[in-house]
Amino acid sequence: MRDSSGVRRAIQLFSLCLLILSLEASAQVYLGIDVLAEIDFEILQSKRVGLITNHTGRAGDGRSTIDLLHETEVCELVALFCPEHGIRGTEDTHVDSSRDEKTGLPIHSLYGKTRKPTPEMLEGLDVLVFDIQDIGTRFYTYIGTMALAMEAAKEEGIEIVVLDRPNPIGGMRVEGAVPPAEQCGGLTSIYPIPTRHGMTIGELARLFNEEYGIGCDLTVVPMKGWKRSMYFDDTGLTWVPTSPNMRTLDGAICYPGIGVLEGTRMSCGRGTNRPFEIYGAPFFDGDWITEHLNSKGIPGVLFAPVSFTPSAKGHKFEGERCHGVRVTLTDRDVFDPILIGLHFIQTVYRHHPEDYRREDRFATLIGDPAVWEELTLGGISPEAIIERWQPELENFRQIREKSLIPAYFQ
């Protein structure tokens, strides 16, 4: 069933290019799954397919990728694989393997006993298809799941097809720390890429495969109509919360820099209607912190005091009344979540040095083990820290360039 012919692959890719060029101009972006369906799943012809997906894996018209692959007679969908939060995106803890109620197919969890597909899970498959919406931040686990699946596909000699989707927070800006290589390897820091990488899931697959040496048999099915300057609400597509506490686009825009605060003694609003837009703790002086953050004149954002009670099970300060700050974007084009996250840490620590502290995972999330001491004990400004990161960011931009999809610049 498997065909590794370079000629056949070249013909398939040429057909994809012709299709993308032929699609009529539209305000709505055509996703990778839409493009695949338009060519009647040709690149999966007569293959046994394993699909890595969740509730975000759906076509532009809302049909699920599971249903589309299960219903076509071109290929045979034989197994499902799910990332963190499960196949329906509702879990907020480890996920067990199970069986899909609608199709009867087995669902292999990649966020339970194993994070990487095992040889037993891949037995009998010709190809793995990956279709999950990312949010553009290094420590969001879906890209780590993809990388480990690519490694497994390489080891078992099967193909992998990545169906591309938008980076919801845009494909232009590259920001944050690049973690040291020795700190990488887990789902929240799989490779040394910046916190905000400015790449689509398909471009990341190309980067991981070529620059970080996976070397699997990879095909990326690109989108039609997506441009690097787009935020998700420019695409004409319907926003689907990518996990239980990634509910809004504004929350996703805040996440690369302010989401890092989850690695400190602070609630980021999990279990409220505005996760990653409100931050606090029972011991916070929200009025004082708000006033000092606003006094810095950081562009693109306003801060307001807020009180809230987190309800997310098992997360910090569950059921406790917290006081803190609400973040409101006033201009997302100049809003810098990395800068704001650093200012948050420094401001809160100055007012609550006895109560406010980091957790073990902070260094992995921020990507730079020296930052906490620099901000708290060293008094180094956030602006100086960001300036220190620039040489590594510039180096990454050059590495990244070869993996970017040219059509997204047009």
N, C-alpha and C positions, 0 to 999 in steps of 0.2 A: 504493500500500500504506500510505503514511503518512497519518495522520489527526490533524490538529492541533486539532480542534474542542474548544473549552473545555467544551462540554456533555458530549461523550463522555468527556473526562478526568474530569469531575466524577462521572459515573455509575460509572466504573471505581473511583475512590477510595471512593465510597459503598459499592460492592460489597465492597471490601477491608475497610472498617470493619464491615460486617455480618458478614463471615466471622470476623473477629477476635473479635467479641462472641459469636459462636455456638460457638466452640471450647470444649470442655469444660475445666473447671479441671483442671490437671495439675501434678505436681511438676516435670515437664520443660518447659522453654521451647520454644515453637514458633518456629523461625527464619524469616527472611524467605522462604527457599526453600520451607519447609514451607507457609507461607501461600499462596505463589504456586501451588504444586502443588495445594492444596485448591480453588482456584478454576479449576483446569484451565488455568493459564497464560493466562487470559482477556485480560490486558492486552497480551499478545504476539500476539494473534490475527492470523494471516496475515502476520506480519512476518518479515523476514530478520534474524537475530540474530547479533551478535558478542558473545562471552562473555569477560569479563576475570575470570580465576579462577586457582586453583592447587589443591593437594591439600587445602586447608582448606575449599574450596567443596563442601560436602556437606550433605545433609539430616540431620535429627535421627536418622533410622534408619541413617545411614551411606552412603546412596546418593549418588553424586557428582552435582553440578549439571550437569556435562558430560553424563552419561548421561541425566539426566532431560530436559534440553532436546533432546538428540539423538533420544530415543525418542518424544517427543510429536509428534503430527501437527498440533497447533494452530499451531505456528510452524516455521520452518526455521532450524536452527543451521548457520551457514555458515563461521564463523571463530572461533578461540580467540586470546586474548591473555594473556600471562603477565607477572608482575611479577618483581622480584628473587627469586632462588632457583629460578626456573623453574616449569613447570606441575606438577611433582611435588615441589617444595620441597626438592630435594636439592643444588642448585648453590650454591656460595659465591663465585662470581665473576660476570663478565659472562655473559649468557645469549644464545645464538644462536637465531634463528628456526628452526623445524623443522616437522615434521608429526606429528600425534598418531597413534600406532600403532593405537589401538583404533578410532577413528572415521574416520581418514584426513583429518581437517580440518587446514588450515594453522594453525600456532601462531606468532603474531607476537610477538616479544620486545619488551617495554617496559623492558628493562634490558640493552640491548645497544647497537646503533648509534644507536638513538633511545629516548627516554624517554616520548615522546608519540605516540599513534597518528597516522600520516600519512594524508593524503587517499587515497592508494593503498590503505592497509590498510582504510579505511572505505568504499571504493567499493562500492556496491550494498547497503549495510546500511541498515535502517530504524531499528534500535535497538541500543544497547550495554547489556548487562547486566553489573553488577559484583557479584561474590560472593566476597569474601576476608575471612578472619578477621584483624582488627587486634588490637593488644595495648594500646592506650591511651596510647601515648607519641608525642610530636611527631616524633621523629627516626626512627621506624620507617617505612620507605620506602613501605609499601603505601598510606598515605593520600595521599602525594604523587602516586603513580601514578594514584589515583582522580581527584584534582584535575586533572591534565593530560588525562586521558581526558574529563572533563567539558568542559574547554576545547575539545578537538578536536571533541566532539559538537556543541557550540555553533557552531563554525566551519563544520562541514559540514551543519548543519541536521538532525541526527538526534536522536532521543530517547535518554535514558539512564535506566536503571532500576537502583537500588541496593537489593540484598536485605540487610536489616539483620541484624546479628549482635551478640552481647553485647560490651560492653567487659569483658574478663576481669578487670580490676583494679578494677571498680566504676565507677559513674556519679555519685558524690557529690563526690569530692575533686578540687579544681583547684589545682595546685601547680607551683612552679618559675618560671623566668624567662620573660617574654614577649619574644621577640627583636625587635630593631628591624626595621622594614619593609625597610630597605635590605639587610638580611642574609638576607632570605627569597627564595624562588624555586626552590631546589633540592629534591630529593626528601626530604632530611632536615630541611628547614625551609621548607615550601612557603608557609605563611602565618604571620603573627605570633600564634600560639597558644601557651599555656603548655606546659611539658614534659609535665605530666600534665593532660590536658584534660577528663577525666570525661565523654566523649561516646561514643556508638556511631558506627559507620561511617556509618550513615544520617543521624544528626544532624550529623555533620561535613559530609556532602554538602549538607545544607540550609544549614549555616553558610557553606560556601564559595560556594554558589550565590547566596545573598541578600546576605550581609554583605561578601563579597570580590569581588562583581561578575561572577561567571562568567555567570549568566543563561541557563543551558541549559534545555532542556525535560526537567525532572527529575521522576521518580516514585520515592519511597522506599517500599518494601514493609516495613512494620514487623513486629516480632516480637509474639507473644502470650505473656504470662506473665513477661516479663523485668521486673525492678524495679531501680531505680538502686542500691539497697543491695547487690545481688548481686555476689559474686565468681564466677568461672567454675564453681567446684565447687559452687555453690548451684543451678546451672541444671538438673542432671540430664543434661547433655550430656557426651559423651566428649571429653576434652582431646586435641587433635591438635597436636603441636609445629608452630608456625607457620613455623619456619625451622630450619636444621640446628642452630643453637645456642640456640634458644628452646624448651627441652625440658620445662620444668616451670612450673607456675603460680607457685611461689615466685620463680623466675628472672624471670618477667614482672613480679611485684610489685616486685622490686629494680630492674628495668631503668630506670625514669624518672630515678632519681637516681644510682644506682651504675653504671649502664651508661655514663654520661657519662665514666667513667674510661677507656673505650676511646680517648678523645682525649688520653690521657697515656701516659707510658712505663710501662705496666702491662698484664699479661694479665688478662682477665676470665674466664678459664677456658674459652675456646673450645677444643674438642677434648677436653674432659673430660666426665664424666657429670654435672657440676654447673655449667655455664656460667652466669655472672651471679650465682652464689652463692659462688664462690671467686675471690680476687683476689691477685695477687702478681707478683714479678719475681725474677730470679736474685740481685739485690743487696739484696732486702728482708730486714730483721730482723723476721721474722714474730712472734716472741715479744714484742718491744718494742712493735710497732704494735698487736698484739692487746691487750696490757695497757693501753695508753693509750686505745684506743677504748673498752674496757670501763669504764675509770675515769670516763668522761664520763657514765655512767648514762643513756644514750639509751634511751627507753622502747621496748618491743616487739621488742628485738633482743639477741642475744648474739653475741660474736665469739670465734673459736677459731683457734689457729695451724694452718696446713696447708701441706703441700708437694705439688706436683703438676707434671706435665709436659704442657704444652699440645701437642696434636697436629694442630690445625686448620691445614691447608695454607695457607701464605702469610701467616699471622697472627703477631703478636708472640711471640717466644721459642719458636717452634715447635721441639719436640724438646729444649728446655733445661729443666733442673730449676729450678722456681720455688719460692719460699718466700713465704708471705703469710698471708691471713686468710680464714676461712670465715664467712659470714654466716648465722645461723639466726634465723628469725622466731619470736618467742615470742607476739606479739599483733599480727596484721596490721592490726587496726583502729586502733592507735595508731602503728604502724610508719611512719616518715617517710623514704622512700628519698632524697628531695632533701636533707634535713638530713644524713643519713648520708654521702651522696656528698661533700658539702662538708667534713665532718669528716675523711673519708678523705684528701682532698687535703691538707688542712692538716697532718694528723698525719704522713703519709708524707714530705711536704716537710721538715718540721722535723727528721726523723731522717736523711733522705737528700737534702740540698739540692744536692749536686753531681751526683747520678745521676738524680734524679726531675725530669722536665720535661714540659711540655705539647707537643702536636702542633698543626699548623695547624688541624685540624678541631675542636679543643676548643671554640673560641668558638661555632661553629655548633651543636655538640651542647648546650652549657650554655645558650646563648641570651643570654648577657650577657658581652660582651668584657672587662669590667672585673674579673670574678670572680677570675681566676688571680692577678693582682697583689694584689688585696685579701686573698686567703687566704694567699699565700706571703710577699710582701714587706711588705704593709701590716699583717698580723697582725689583720685585722678578723675578728670571730667569725662563724661560719656563721649563727648566730641573727640577727645584725645584718643580714647580707646578705638573708636571707629576709624580714625586716621591711621592708627597702627595696623589695622586689618587690611588696608588698601593694597599693599603689594601682593598679598596672597589672593585677594579678590581679582586683581588684574590678571594674575597668572591663571586663575580658574576661567576667567572670561575667554582667554585665548584657547584653553583646552576645550571649553564648551563649544567654541565656534564651529568646529568640524561636525558636531552632532546636531546642529540646528537644521530644521527643515526649510529649504529655501522658499517654498511657496508661502510660508507664513510671514514673509517680509513684504509680499506684493500687495 
